[in-house]
Amino acid sequence: MADAFMAFPELRHPFEETPIHPQGSTTVLYQGKAITLSETGDADGLLIRPEDLTRVSGFELKPEGACFEDMCVPINGELLVEQGGKQWFSLTAFADLLGQPYVADEQAGVWSFAEIPAKRESMMVDAMVPDFEVTDRQGNVVRMADFKGKKALIVTWSSW
Amino acid sequence: MPVWQQVYDEINDPDFVIICVAEDTGGEAVAGPIFDAANPTYIQVVDENHIISSAFNFVNVPSAAWIDEDGRIVRIDEGTYAKIHELGDGEQAITFGTDVYSPALKDWVAKGADSEYVQSASTVTGNIREHSFDQQKADAAFRLGNLFRAHGLKEKAEQCWEMAQSLNPDSINFIRQDLTLTEEGSAGETFMKVMGEYVGAGRDYYRPLDIGTS
């Protein structure tokens, strides 16, 4: 481990400067994933096509609202907006409603959303493991729900 | 990582898993060889965006959580060493780690809820660090910085990482990850100064290990 503390000099400037996405696209970082959207609305916040909502956030638009598992957020006029003859879903108004922080670099066309607090309440209140999804080195998706019936040690480390 | 493999082999229980997570923005290129050297059979994740640290509100590595069969966290957020490590020789030698954690882990895997090391839900929730709105926003900023870095946009990356550090000054993870890009590295003068200030202010970047020495 000691050698690793000096942090791999060749990786300090790892790549040539490359575009983040095709011209005119937007990249959204959401729950550990990077999603590229070819079409977004023109607004202060981030307007996405309603049909992209599930791909971005996992939430589905249903008659009762934007839903994920047993959580449903009723739709209001700030979430679904009309613009240029099209309907848009405001991902930023949705985040504000959920108390979900986000940061953006609008010049670069990238938005990064933090965790959704409501999804973590059961950890803070009842010590239940939070929902997360990561991919292991073999390419398998790792979700806590997959380990029901087993004990697990989750341990972090780093080279630095 | 070889030490966790040894612990995993010793426990050798099909109903116990280790999910070992490298919080390395350098990705597979940095963490992969270290994993490979351990010949691991446990689950290995390279977590460039520190998703796992965010999920459990960890501020440093190594940190860990024990999750029981029902998805309940029964211990969380301790400086998680599998053994006592020694670095360097003679007067320069330093030791870190603990020899009480692995036996406690083994006891829990063997005895489950009857293990004396299982903590109540209220103790666990009390041990979970606060993760304020700003600290969560720091996670979003950190990931945005990683995206910029991956595309060679160093200045934008630095801006985001600085934002992350100012929004969550408790995160040793963010500070040290950023320092990996400097000449002095993550364990140089800057880190020593930051660590001195952090500890000097009475803050623990590892929660004191609540396992008695025997």
Contacts between the chains, C-beta under 8 A, distances in Angstrom:
chain1	res1	chain2	res2	distance
A	1	B	34	7.6
A	1	B	85	7.9
A	1	B	87	8.0
A	2	B	87	5.8
A	2	B	88	7.9
A	4	B	30	7.6
A	4	B	34	6.5
A	5	B	185	5.9
A	5	B	186	6.2
A	5	B	187	4.5
A	6	B	185	4.7
A	7	B	26	8.0
A	7	B	179	7.6
A	7	B	180	3.9
A	7	B	181	7.5
A	7	B	185	4.4
A	7	B	186	5.7
A	8	B	26	6.0
A	8	B	29	7.5
A	8	B	30	5.5
A	8	B	180	7.5
A	11	B	26	4.8
A	11	B	29	6.2
A	11	B	30	6.2
A	11	B	180	8.0
A	12	B	180	7.5
A	12	B	181	4.9
A	12	B	182	7.8
A	13	B	152	7.6
A	13	B	154	7.0
A	14	B	26	7.4
A	14	B	29	7.9
A	14	B	149	7.3
A	14	B	150	7.5
A	14	B	152	7.4
A	15	B	150	6.6
A	15	B	151	6.8
A	15	B	152	4.5
A	16	B	152	5.4
A	17	B	151	6.6
A	17	B	152	3.7
A	17	B	153	6.3
A	18	B	151	5.1
A	18	B	152	6.1
A	19	B	151	7.2
A	20	B	147	6.7
A	20	B	148	7.9
A	20	B	151	5.2
A	20	B	153	7.9
A	27	B	147	7.1
A	29	B	49	7.9
A	29	B	140	7.3
A	29	B	143	5.1
A	29	B	144	6.5
A	29	B	147	6.4
A	32	B	49	6.0
A	32	B	51	4.6
A	34	B	147	6.8
A	99	B	133	7.1
A	100	B	136	7.7
A	101	B	133	5.7
A	101	B	134	7.7
A	101	B	136	4.9
A	101	B	137	3.6
A	101	B	140	5.8
A	102	B	137	7.5
A	102	B	140	5.5
A	103	B	137	6.4
A	103	B	140	4.9
A	103	B	141	4.8
A	103	B	144	5.7
A	103	B	160	7.4
A	103	B	163	7.1
A	104	B	144	7.9
A	105	B	144	6.7
A	105	B	148	7.9
A	105	B	156	6.6
A	105	B	160	7.9
A	108	B	148	7.5
A	108	B	153	7.6
A	108	B	156	6.8
A	110	B	144	6.2
A	110	B	147	6.2
A	110	B	148	7.9
A	112	B	140	4.2
A	112	B	141	6.9
A	112	B	143	5.1
A	112	B	144	3.9
A	112	B	147	7.4
A	113	B	140	5.9
A	114	B	54	7.7
A	114	B	136	4.1
A	114	B	137	5.9
A	114	B	139	5.0
A	114	B	140	4.2
A	115	B	54	6.2
A	115	B	55	7.4
A	115	B	136	6.1
A	115	B	139	7.0
A	117	B	136	7.4
A	120	B	55	7.9
A	120	B	131	7.9
A	123	B	56	8.0
A	123	B	73	7.0
A	123	B	125	7.9
A	123	B	128	6.8
A	124	B	125	6.3
A	124	B	128	6.4
A	125	B	125	6.7
A	126	B	72	7.7
A	126	B	121	5.8
A	126	B	125	7.5
A	127	B	72	5.7
A	127	B	73	4.6
A	127	B	74	7.7
A	127	B	76	7.9
A	127	B	121	4.1
A	127	B	124	4.0
A	127	B	125	5.2
A	127	B	128	7.7
A	128	B	71	5.6
A	128	B	72	6.0
A	128	B	73	7.1
A	129	B	65	7.3
A	129	B	67	4.9
A	129	B	71	4.8
A	129	B	72	7.2
A	129	B	73	5.6
A	130	B	55	4.9
A	130	B	56	7.3
A	132	B	51	6.1
A	132	B	52	6.8
A	132	B	55	4.6
A	134	B	21	7.4
A	134	B	45	5.0
A	134	B	47	6.0
A	134	B	51	5.6
A	134	B	52	6.7
A	135	B	45	7.3
A	136	B	43	5.4
A	136	B	44	5.9
A	136	B	45	5.1
A	137	B	28	6.9
A	137	B	32	6.9
A	137	B	35	6.6
A	137	B	44	4.6
A	137	B	45	7.0
A	137	B	46	6.2
A	138	B	44	8.0
A	142	B	19	6.6
A	142	B	43	6.2
A	142	B	45	6.3
A	144	B	67	6.9
A	144	B	71	6.4
A	145	B	71	7.7
A	147	B	17	5.9
A	147	B	67	7.1
A	148	B	69	7.0
A	148	B	70	7.4
A	148	B	71	6.4
A	149	B	15	7.0
A	149	B	69	5.2
A	150	B	15	4.8
A	150	B	16	6.4
A	150	B	17	5.6
A	150	B	69	6.3
A	151	B	13	7.9
A	151	B	15	6.5
A	151	B	16	4.9
A	151	B	17	7.5
A	151	B	66	7.2
A	151	B	67	6.9
A	151	B	68	5.9
A	151	B	69	6.2
A	151	B	108	7.2
A	151	B	109	5.7
A	151	B	112	7.5
A	152	B	16	7.4
A	152	B	17	4.9
A	152	B	18	7.4
A	152	B	19	6.0
A	152	B	66	7.4
A	152	B	67	4.4
A	153	B	16	7.7
A	153	B	17	7.5
A	153	B	18	4.9
A	153	B	19	7.2
A	153	B	64	6.0
A	153	B	65	7.7
A	153	B	66	5.9
A	153	B	67	7.9
A	153	B	105	6.4
A	154	B	19	4.7
A	154	B	21	6.7
A	154	B	52	6.6
A	154	B	56	7.4
A	154	B	64	6.1
A	154	B	65	5.0
A	154	B	67	6.7
A	155	B	4	6.6
A	155	B	18	6.7
A	155	B	19	7.4
A	155	B	20	5.6
A	155	B	21	6.9
A	155	B	62	5.9
A	155	B	63	7.5
A	155	B	64	4.1
A	155	B	80	5.3
A	156	B	21	4.8
A	156	B	22	7.7
A	156	B	23	5.3
A	156	B	47	7.6
A	156	B	52	5.9
A	156	B	53	6.0
A	156	B	58	6.1
A	156	B	61	4.7
A	156	B	62	5.7
A	156	B	63	5.2
A	156	B	64	7.0
A	156	B	80	7.9
A	157	B	1	6.9
A	157	B	20	6.9
A	157	B	21	7.3
A	157	B	22	6.0
A	157	B	23	7.2
A	157	B	61	5.2
A	157	B	62	4.9
A	158	B	22	6.0
A	158	B	23	4.6
A	158	B	24	5.4
A	158	B	31	7.6
A	158	B	61	4.7
A	158	B	173	7.7
A	158	B	176	7.5
A	158	B	177	7.5
A	159	B	22	7.1
A	159	B	24	5.5
A	159	B	26	7.1
A	159	B	30	5.0
A	159	B	31	6.0
A	159	B	34	5.9
A	159	B	180	7.9
A	160	B	24	7.3
A	160	B	176	5.1
A	160	B	177	6.5
A	160	B	179	7.3
A	160	B	180	4.8
A	160	B	185	7.5
A	160	B	186	3.7
A	160	B	187	7.5
